[in-house]
Amino acid sequence: MSPTTPEAGVHPALDRQDIAHLARLARLAVTDEELDRFAGQLGAVLDAVAQVQRADVDDVVPTTHAVPLTNVMRPDVTRPSLPRDVVLAGAPAAEDDRFRVPRILGEEA
């Protein structure tokens, strides 16, 4: 292998010290074997990102979504609903034609 061609999965900008530093930042205890394995895995991720960055996107129109979005909610239209006495009949407690609920966070009435 030539010095200019990095080993597959080993990123030229990463070494064991970099991986150990990242592990310390993430508060991970890693063994020497894990340092070697993680260096290869992280290098493969960085290589994949570099490959995506090389894509020719000059003719690609920027978008916020891959497919057009449409509003699937129905129109907000007033219509008859259940009578108040029927709704309140199922409530654990009711008072003055309203649901009675416990006071929240010590609010005053």
C-alpha positions, -999 to +999 in steps of 0.1 A: +000+000+000+014+034-009+017+061+017-009+083-001-036+056-001-050+051+033-061+016+044-098+010+039-118+022+070-088+040+085-091+077+080-057+095+076-068+123+100-075+099+129-051+081+152-054+063+185-049+096+204-078+112+186-101+082+194-090+082+230-096+119+232-131+115+218-138+086+242-127+108+271-150+137+259-179+112+257-169+098+292-164+063+277-140+038+292-125+020+262-098-007+260-069-007+236-087-033+214-118-010+213-096+020+204-084+001+173-118-011+164-134+023+169-107+040+148-116+018+119-153+022+124-151+060+127-127+062+098-153+043+077-180+067+086-158+097+078-149+081+044-186+076+037-193+113+045-164+124+023-178+103-005-213+120-001-196+154-001-180+147-035-215+143-051-222+168-079-252+188-066-248+219-088-281+211-107-300+200-076-326+225-063-325+229-025-356+214-008-368+211+027-385+177+021-380+149-003-417+148-013-442+177-014-462+180+018-500+186+019-522+194+048-543+163+055-564+179+083-601+186+077-614+222+076-622+236+110-660+238+109-684+243+138-709+214+140-732+200+167-716+177+193-728+158+223-751+176+248-733+190+278-753+169+303-743+137+284-706+146+285-707+156+321-725+124+331-692+105+324-671+129+344-658+119+379-668+153+392-688+182+377-697+217+390-716+246+374-719+227+341-681+222+339-656+194+347-643+198+383-606+192+384-580+196+412-562+229+416-529+230+398-497+244+413-515+263+441-533+286+417-559+308+432-595+305+421 
